[in-house]
Amino acid sequence: MPSVGRNIPHDSARGHVTGQSKYVDDLPFARNELIVDFYWSRVAHGRIRSVDTSAAAAIPGVAALFTYKDLPGQNLFGPIIQDELLLAEREVLFIGHPIVVIAADSREAIRLARNAIVVDIEELEPIFTIDAAKKAQWHLGESRTIRRGEVAAAFQEAEEILEGQWRCGGQDHFYLESQAAVAYPGEHDALIVHSSTQNPSEVQEVIAHVLGLPINKVTVVTKRMGGAFGGKECQATHPAAIAALVALKTGRPARIVYNKDDDMQITGGRHPFQNDYRVAFTRDGLITAAAIDFFSDGGAYADLSTSVMGRAMTHADNAYFIPNMEITGTVCRTNFPPNTAFRGFGGPQGVATIENIIEEIALRLGRDPLEIRMKNCYGVDDRNVTPYGQPVTNNTLPRLFTECAERSEYYARRAEVARFNRESKTHLKGIALTAVKFGISFNTKFLNQANALVNVYLDGSVQVSTGATEMGQGVNTKIGQLVADELGVDASTVLVMITSTEKNNNTSATAASSAADLNGGAAVDAARRIRTRMTEVAAGHLAAASEGELTASTADIVFAEGQVYDRRSAGRKLKFRELVKICHLQRVSLGERGFFATRGLEWDPVAYVGTPFRYFTKGCAASEVLIDRFTGMMRVLRSDILMDIGRSINPGIDRGQITGGFIQGMGWLTNEELRYAESGMLLTHSPTTYKIPNIQDVPEVFNVDWIDNATNVVNVAASKAVGEPPLLLAISVWCAIKNALSFVSDGKLDAPATGEEILMRLANQKPETRN
Amino acid sequence: MKDPEKPLEAHESDNEKRAEVSRRDFLGTSVVLTAGACVAPILFNKSALASEGAVPGGPISSAVDVTLRVNGTAHALKLEPRVTLLDALREEMQLAGTKKGCDHGQCGACTVLVDGRRTLSCLTLAVMHDGDEITTIEGLAGSDELHPMQAAFIERDAFQCGYCTPGQIMSAVALLREPCGASDDDVRECMSGNICRCGAYPNIVAAVQDVRRSKTT
């Protein structure tokens, strides 16, 4: 039986439930290991007058103290724009900016040393809001524009025009396992670094860059992460590079593990956005033009912000055909920690913006927002090209809208919500059905590549190594299933190995929902090459064994159920492992490196025109909420999710991704609020004050399903990427809150719609400005 | 059975063992890395400790004897009194299955059983548990291959990244002996101290209910 399509448990399932799964900080301490931490700026913007480490150096147990002057390589780095200083030199640009690296024998000594370091900083005026950055014209990268049609003319001819501003807050990744790395010194300046990262190759490159080493001297290894969600791409490079610096300079193993409070304070998260929009539409609700200006808060350094903005812009259309559209994107620079990738990567901010606009149009026209959505939905045969020029092929959106409305009994419940709100004096209900169309592929074309190493051993067991990293999303399980089917063996005989730059070089981040697509494609390529060679051997061997009955025919060789046979003589079967032995005796290679590069991608990174995505993952969700009018407390009564995820490689894992992504999106839009002191210091730096969804925040009725669709033949096993898209379906919850509020107010709402925000809106008070 | 809520003094029979530290220092830091050979003398040599104690705010130097019974095995340890049970488990006994999440008792990742009751091991000091029966995720199954709760978590895909999972399972096992109502809502209430960023919550409820139903039938 093929493995693909089956609910094979996560390959770490047993380890997870028995406590045997090892994370970076679970590595036993080496005998002479150093603990590493750093002194970070408590000032958001300032000029460093002096740094005095002499008192710290005298503390017993302190092994080393390093500043930027001690870096053997380049201090300046960055994934897209090289604008970031690993260790501050003359200026600090955010709270958390590392200034002095401390290495010591004990945490006690680290703490004492940190208190003994004297850094004199002249405080400068900080910038904490998008408005202030706009005024100061302090940006990261260039503004970009997507433009189609005659926008100005369409507005002139418009029957209806709406304009406004919509804002959303940031989000802390809150991976349970904080940033962590352990660096082991090797011979001749070589280093082995265990890093909790989604991008071992980037960590490797940054370490080599800042230490002045050739990349081949640095090996980065990632077994797994205790959650990542985008926060362990670029943000994982800093701790790893700092630990590597200590290991290189002292010759001792060096471990750094952020405590949760520090992690939340000094690393960036999801970008807050503040978007100005103007939309033209007919009295029937058909959108004729839209102009959206996106402004994000990038933080102090570029990190991935320009790319995140690109995805926001290419998702501003979401599920809707808008014939005349102008979308601009500007990343504002502020004195916060650099914001970075976070599940959805700008897509959620883009999609939420247009979904808010749709709700506003419906309010203006007094119509059901679902009617507006379906009226403007991308067509199957026409009205199906995005503003940046990519056709929406294989469009299941109309079907998803219809089926999701039916399954969720949307129309009946919408009527019931209105009835309830007429009668209840204490509570409000709201309902909304929203869609997602999420582009799959990295927007940056060259990143859409992967390599894989497959080794078959003499007993028929198989090892697979790829650049994919496991953060719970089950990518390794899926890759194992794909390889098992390619070789016709049971998935239990295929082991997906620890991710290491030693085996897979120059890999892309496990990101953009694409890890199974890319690395699965590469692993299948490698396995197929091995199978092709084994097929030759099998054909010859089976023909020879048939004593003249068969002629050797590779086209007739079948690999299935751990056996290999000629379909013309299916009674005579070779065990897979027997064939492996025969191949080995015949000196046929049983290892292979595979490669995959996504075809059909074209993207002009300046003009913002092209086909940046291989396909779209789509979905709809209907959510209903209940709000306490006296406290603002909100509960989600029911959510119905219906997605198009192609042919699922592992339904259990995909269900988990959809459920979890939705809940995480709910957190961003409802519970999770980052609050700062006037100094720019994050106040909500622990779960005490920063509320991620808990088990009681899950919708009371929660139906998760997907349609049967095996037509996505452009991707491995006709599957579709599933990691990020469901997060955007949580926008249905936010829209339901907006719907509820619209019964008693103008319906204006920003995100997150916390209980406090809801209460303020109920009281018709404008909430205080937050970044 | 001792009450883990009782103050430290109540558990101390030997006054000399007691730490002479301020509450601030006591709670401010955690374990000294004992695996490093270079720090072992500071930890284990009492005379060295006395002199170190003179440094203002310097390393606290009053390791005490404590016997922790973990997963049926007694571990005789010398620990600073302010070492949390979590750090003692992870760094003194190499039981890394118990996870450190927030280290503030808010996330539940460090949950263990102390005399059958669930306890946040980051919020309790190791020395408070001299002689208590401590069960961690590593010892949950006993001589069986898997505890039924562990099997149910696998069956229901009740995890993703796995980092909160040991704590979730320890809470879920404790819940079986608590007066928790029968409904899914009751389970959610009883499991609300364990957060999961991956959002595996519906599957966690399902796993817990599977085990409870199989126990009653």
Contacts between the chains, C-beta under 8 A, distances in Angstrom:
chain1	res1	chain2	res2	distance
A	7	B	157	7.9
A	9	B	154	5.6
A	9	B	157	7.1
A	10	B	157	6.9
A	10	B	159	7.4
A	10	B	160	7.6
A	12	B	162	5.9
A	13	B	153	8.0
A	13	B	154	4.7
A	13	B	157	7.9
A	13	B	159	7.6
A	14	B	154	6.8
A	15	B	162	7.1
A	16	B	153	7.7
A	16	B	159	5.0
A	16	B	162	3.4
A	16	B	165	4.6
A	17	B	137	7.8
A	17	B	146	7.0
A	17	B	150	4.0
A	17	B	151	7.9
A	17	B	153	4.8
A	17	B	154	5.8
A	17	B	159	7.3
A	17	B	165	6.2
A	17	B	169	6.2
A	18	B	97	7.2
A	18	B	137	6.6
A	18	B	138	7.0
A	18	B	140	7.9
A	18	B	141	7.2
A	18	B	146	7.3
A	18	B	150	6.4
A	19	B	95	7.7
A	19	B	96	7.5
A	19	B	97	2.1
A	19	B	98	7.1
A	19	B	136	6.9
A	19	B	137	3.5
A	19	B	138	4.9
A	19	B	166	4.8
A	20	B	97	6.9
A	20	B	138	7.8
A	21	B	162	5.0
A	22	B	96	7.1
A	23	B	99	7.6
A	23	B	163	6.6
A	25	B	96	7.7
A	25	B	100	7.2
A	26	B	90	7.8
A	26	B	96	3.8
A	28	B	35	7.1
A	28	B	94	6.3
A	29	B	33	6.3
A	29	B	35	3.5
A	29	B	36	6.7
A	29	B	91	7.3
A	30	B	35	7.6
A	31	B	35	7.0
A	31	B	36	6.9
A	31	B	37	5.3
A	32	B	36	6.5
A	32	B	37	6.7
A	32	B	38	6.9
A	33	B	33	7.5
A	33	B	35	7.0
A	33	B	36	6.1
A	35	B	33	6.1
A	60	B	52	7.8
A	60	B	55	7.8
A	60	B	58	7.6
A	60	B	59	7.4
A	61	B	38	7.9
A	61	B	39	6.8
A	61	B	42	7.9
A	61	B	59	7.5
A	105	B	33	6.5
A	105	B	36	5.2
A	105	B	38	5.2
A	105	B	39	4.8
A	106	B	32	4.6
A	106	B	33	5.1
A	106	B	36	7.4
A	106	B	39	5.5
A	106	B	42	7.9
A	106	B	59	7.3
A	107	B	29	6.1
A	107	B	30	6.3
A	107	B	31	7.3
A	107	B	32	7.1
A	107	B	33	6.9
A	108	B	29	5.6
A	108	B	32	5.7
A	108	B	59	5.1
A	108	B	60	7.6
A	109	B	59	7.5
A	111	B	28	7.5
A	111	B	29	5.6
A	112	B	57	6.6
A	112	B	58	7.0
A	115	B	57	7.8
A	173	B	197	7.9
A	174	B	197	5.3
A	175	B	161	7.6
A	175	B	163	7.7
A	175	B	197	6.1
A	176	B	99	7.1
A	176	B	101	4.7
A	176	B	107	6.5
A	176	B	109	5.7
A	176	B	161	7.2
A	176	B	163	4.2
A	176	B	164	5.3
A	176	B	195	7.7
A	176	B	196	7.8
A	176	B	197	5.6
A	177	B	99	7.5
A	177	B	101	7.7
A	177	B	161	7.4
A	177	B	163	4.8
A	224	B	161	7.2
A	224	B	162	7.3
A	225	B	161	6.4
A	226	B	99	7.3
A	226	B	161	5.1
A	226	B	162	6.9
A	226	B	163	3.0
A	227	B	160	8.0
A	227	B	161	4.6
A	227	B	163	6.1
A	227	B	197	4.9
A	227	B	198	6.3
A	228	B	161	7.8
A	229	B	197	7.4
A	259	B	103	6.1
A	260	B	101	6.6
A	260	B	102	4.4
A	260	B	103	6.2
A	260	B	104	7.3
A	260	B	107	7.9
A	261	B	104	8.0
A	471	B	161	5.6
A	472	B	159	7.3
A	472	B	160	3.3
A	472	B	161	2.9
A	472	B	162	6.4
A	472	B	163	8.0
A	472	B	198	5.2
A	473	B	160	6.7
A	474	B	160	7.4
A	652	B	157	4.8
A	653	B	157	7.2
A	655	B	157	7.4
A	656	B	157	5.4
A	656	B	160	5.7
A	656	B	198	7.5
A	656	B	200	6.3
A	656	B	203	6.9
A	657	B	160	8.0
A	659	B	199	6.0
A	659	B	200	7.4
A	659	B	201	7.9
A	659	B	202	5.8
A	659	B	203	7.6
A	660	B	160	6.1
A	660	B	198	4.7
A	660	B	199	3.3
A	660	B	200	6.1
A	661	B	199	7.2
A	662	B	199	7.3
A	663	B	199	3.4
A	663	B	201	6.8
A	664	B	197	7.2
A	664	B	198	7.9
A	664	B	199	5.6
A	686	B	102	5.6
A	686	B	104	5.5
A	686	B	106	6.3
A	687	B	102	5.2
A	687	B	104	7.3
A	687	B	106	4.0
A	687	B	107	5.3
A	687	B	195	6.4
A	688	B	104	6.4
A	688	B	106	5.2
A	692	B	195	6.0
A	692	B	197	6.2
A	693	B	199	6.8
A	693	B	201	7.8
A	694	B	192	5.5
A	694	B	195	5.4
A	694	B	201	7.8
A	695	B	188	4.8
A	695	B	191	5.1
A	695	B	192	5.6
A	695	B	194	7.4
A	695	B	195	7.9
A	695	B	196	7.5
A	695	B	201	4.4
A	695	B	204	6.7
A	695	B	205	7.0
A	696	B	188	4.9
A	696	B	189	7.0
A	696	B	192	5.4
A	698	B	188	7.7
A	698	B	199	7.8
A	698	B	201	4.9
A	698	B	202	6.0
A	702	B	202	5.9
